[in-house]
């Protein structure tokens, strides 16, 4: 499964499931959105996770399951079991890693010793611990995080060598990159290096650092909210998220994932009490979630409620639960078959431009082409100069 296939499914309700296996991580990246470290023990119960994923059926399952953290490969056996269960039901699986296991990773691992042609891959293949390699082999897609903060923890050369090794296993790979935006010279240099190293064959999902977790004290504020009079659908309310305490939420915004109590309209249940069919039904049939995916929280509050509250786009969404008029308006407009049709129409519209369109709306727009081609892309300002 290539990165573009995964990203293109993002607007479709319940087409995917995000699972945070643990908040632990051996890295201390300055921008970590979850504030993870090696001594944080927050993680869902492994047995409950296996039962929840084991409740998938061929007729009722997510298309994609994304395993993340913290660092999911601190629990490689659990990651392998969850991936195996999900794939048995017909779901495809992906895993996002901070690449702690790649540090100092040049050498032989008993199965490879071929020389690479890339600038960083010219040394012999990276040695990957067997349990971690088995977990990686079990997924359909492997993504590595890389940015200026990760590079202080794991050298770029080590990450590239490990990705060469993983590609030899036949697993599709990609890079998740973050920076300060289209004008960030680090991003420009890094994307060129990726294109040169892998010949344009490894795609990248490029995002901007946001003020969550350890970045809350220094990153720039989140984007200002849209015009309340205009519809601004939220695709991030499409895929359920299993949080670090087993709670299942309708949103992947980190402030929402960490908030307790969970706003009632964003609470889909708990893996200890609910199966996938129950969570999926709640995600698909909620009139409020349908309206969030169709017109967005600001428009919903402005048109049917007491008006958009102060704060960011996501703040306004979390506050909707206290706006009885907005809740009533959502039920009146998006209940029943009519609401289901609205939801599907919004998903199709959101997917019309494919993976690049999703990244333009939710990631770093200037680098959206990289999600498909993996080749070089100029920020829009530079591209104008070239023209």
Buried (B, 14 or more C-beta within 10 A) or exposed (E): BBBBBBBBBBBBBBBBBBBBBBBBBBBEBBBBBBBBBBEBEBBBEBEBBBBBBBBBEEEBBBBBBBBBBBBBBBBBEBBBBBBBBBBEBEBBBBBBBBBBBBBEBBEEBEEBEEEBEBEBBBBBBBBBEEBBBBBBBBBBBBBBBBBBBBBEBBBBBBBBBBBBBBBBBEBBBBBBBBBBBBEBEBBBEBBEBBBEBBEBEBBBBBBBBBBBBBBBEEBEEBEEBBEBEEBBBBBBBBBBBBBBBBBBBBBBBBBBBBBEEBBEBBBBBBBBEBBBBBBBBBBBBBBBBBBBBBBBBBBBBBBBBEEBBEEBBBBBBBBBBBBEEBBEBBBEBBBEEEBBEBBBEBBEEBBEBBBBBBBBBBBBBBBBBBBBBBBBBBBEEBEEEEE
